[in-house]
Amino acid sequence: MKSEGAFTSLSLTQENFPTQTSYEHSANGWDYALKILKDFLEK
C-alpha cells in the first residue's frame, strides 16, 4: 500500500510537469516578443 501511494504521487508530478514547463516557455516567449516590440518602437 505504501509503494502504491508513492507511485500515485509520482504520476501526479509527471502529469503536472509538462503544464509547468509549457507555462515557463510561453512566459519566456512573451518576454522575447515584448523585447522585439520595444526595440522596434524605439527605432
ABEGO torsion letter per residue (X at the ends): XAAAAAAAAAAAAAAAAAAAAAAAAAAAAAAAAAAAAAAAAAX
